[in-house]
Amino acid sequence: MNYRELGRTGWKVSTISFGAWAIGGTWGQVNDDESMAALHRALDLGVNFFDTADVYGDGHSERLIARLRKERSETFYVATKAGRRLSPHVAEGYNRENLTAFVERSLRNLGTEALDLLQLHCPPTPVYYMPEVFGVLDDLMRAGKLRHYGVSVEKVEEALKAIDFPGVQSVQVIYNIFRQRPAELLFRETLARRVGILARLPLSSGLLSGGLTRQTQFAADDHRSFNREGAAFDKGETFSGLDYESGLAAVEALRPLVPAGQTLAQFALRWILMQEAVTCAIPGGRRPKQIEENMLAADLPALSAETMRAVNAIYEQHAKAQVHHRW
């Protein structure tokens, strides 16, 4: 495992970390024993950063990570998120009363006195133009409820506005082979300001695992079944916003680029780590075998310039027209 600095926190976090959405819900049926085995295996392999949210299984994901802390002695960092519990999910809801309540609930779920890293959970765009929201986060830090804070965004423009606030330590953004826009401007700005980048959806909801086909069936409670057109939350969170058939075609074009002895998932993760600005990728996983495959990507050799150009050409052909202008 390799480690990179996260913003100005002083933390060095594993370049392949653990995204805990899948162990909470909306990815089909989950098994807690299997989820705990996956969490333990991640720690065994050097992972020291876990990303969750208060809405993943209505706090279930947070509580599993709290259990991990009780069962292990290693030091690790936990990033959670707040805001999506609002109904309706509107900018006005990001106020002192609600944010404080969300933080207190996550503190209880995680069994801790202070949250390592709290991220605003893809709030409406106007929130990034409300300095008072970030003032509340500053106050929660002064009160000892948070160690650091950052944002999780849908759009590059939101990230660029967020990093104007000096307390923002990290930006979580969708970045993968099918969503390349963050590398155009955002990464240069975050590097200059020493803001960390958490690359979420690195395997594009499983498309870049290489295991999905036209015949794959998704459970009714799996967002890959019900959110392809954005019925429940932002369309870009499911298959990166890419049409499923286009995604499958792009995967077939990528397969010949994968070096012998690697999986497509490992190749896709290593591609992300080619960016200096990326602190870590946070793939999900519900089984130890998935975790083992993902973690091996951290130690793979760099991709050649020729391979990087070939990946870009596939993006240009199969994905760019659908996603680049939207997020």
Beta strands, then each sheet from edge to edge (+ up, - down):
strand 1: 3-5
strand 2: 12-14
strand 3: 18-19
strand 4: 49-51
strand 5: 77-82
strand 6: 115-121
strand 7: 146-152
strand 8: 168-174
strand 9: 196-200
strand 10: 278-281
sheet 1: 1+ 2-
sheet 2: 3+ 4+ 5+ 6+ 7+ 8+ 9+ 10+
end
